[in-house]
Amino acid sequence: MYVYSARQIRERLQLFQEAFSSPASTVCFAVKSNSSLAILRLLAQSGAGFDIVSGGELERVRRADKAALKRVVFSGAGKQVWEIDAALKAGILLFNVESEAELELLARRAEAAGVRARFALRVNPDVFADTHPYISTGLREHKFGIDIGLARAIYRKAAKSKWLEPAGVSVHIGSQIRTVDPFAAAVKRVADLVLELRRDGHSIHYLDAGGGLGIDYNDRLDRPHFDAAKKVRDYSAAVLRATAGLDAHLLLEPGRFVVAQAGALLTRVLFVKQNGAKTFVITDAAMNDLIRPALYQAHHEILPVVRRGKSQAVVDVVGPVCESGDFFARDREMQRSAPGDLLALLDAGAYGMAQSSNYNTRTRPAEVLVEGDKARLIRRRETLKDLLAGEIL
Ligand SMILES: *Cc1c(COP(=O)(O)O)cnc(C)c1O
């Protein structure tokens, strides 16, 4: 079961909203990091906009809060016709366009719908960000965005279409980035481009700085605490310095930073097994529920829900899935576990449930949102019937 703290999600959003209150800005939560409807609604009601990457995510925002559709930006390198059509119809704020071919398609679909499409080019600033290679996106070798050197010519061409409205420039250099310097460098390049585009006669109003601010996955109650407020202050200072005097409306797209530390995955110990020198704690959760350790070699702190004495053991915490990559921790020193114990995998609120699957025909966990002293089920545990519902014999 995933458990989330409503208060922490609200607090993290507010940190961003306050740090970017002047000049005017919109914080567009990255839906892909946690797309549960109840969490999207909570964020929408706190004034968030949304960064979406699919027509499915657009539908989620609509269900969560229709009024938030006008605060949606649509990112992603492979938008399909139906997705573009749905977003045009919904009247979203901005399309973040990632190729010339996509821009041409957007113009055709806007013409068919009889509306003008506001767009930003997602430029690739060629900035290196030190993170896991799978979640680094800001180098020329990556599939994302358009080479920043080609942008002016594309805006010039696009401005000739009466169905396209050049309205912004966007950038997103990756995820789980721990220092602010790469953000500052990327946003500075984008700000310079905005000035050039304005000199070329385009009225560029939006600067979308993307998401990617990292958290500390080693954070624990018994160590000096991760200072989220300071992190956001440093980040906003760097972004605001790079955009000083630009008079642009900033868009921010944090995902992980808002929800990661607000969520934990609770799992029960099934067996404790000894193989040679190794001790394996086998849990009822697996890589299909939380894939980050297997996919990114990510670290999650694991705490026993009930603390019992001081007896420690060095163990691997693993799930039941038939892959050696199905582990949550390796050679980790923690409280000695017994079957039936509950463990909490911390900082699992982002890219946890959102990346879960039914691999090994496993039903996915329930989700619970804690508000003050109340806990509310926001997604029931999947049943075998749910799993088989779409299949045809
Ligand atoms: C994934 C993504 C984000 C969010 O990244 P986080 O690291 O979760 O903040 C923002 N914008 C775009 C375009 C993305 O692809």
The ligand as a Gaussian input file, in Angstrom:
#p B3LYP/6-31G(d) Opt

LIG

0 1
 C        9.630000      14.433000     -16.039000
 C        9.456000      15.866000     -16.400000
 C        9.285000      16.835000     -15.416000
 C        9.339000      16.528000     -13.944000
 O       10.596000      16.140000     -13.520000
 P       10.873000      15.953000     -11.930000
 O       12.265000      15.489000     -11.882000
 O        9.900000      14.976000     -11.422000
 O       10.691000      17.307000     -11.312000
 C        9.062000      18.130000     -15.819000
 N        9.010000      18.467000     -17.127000
 C        9.181000      17.553000     -18.108000
 C        9.101000      17.990000     -19.514000
 C        9.410000      16.235000     -17.776000
 O        9.606000      15.336000     -18.755000

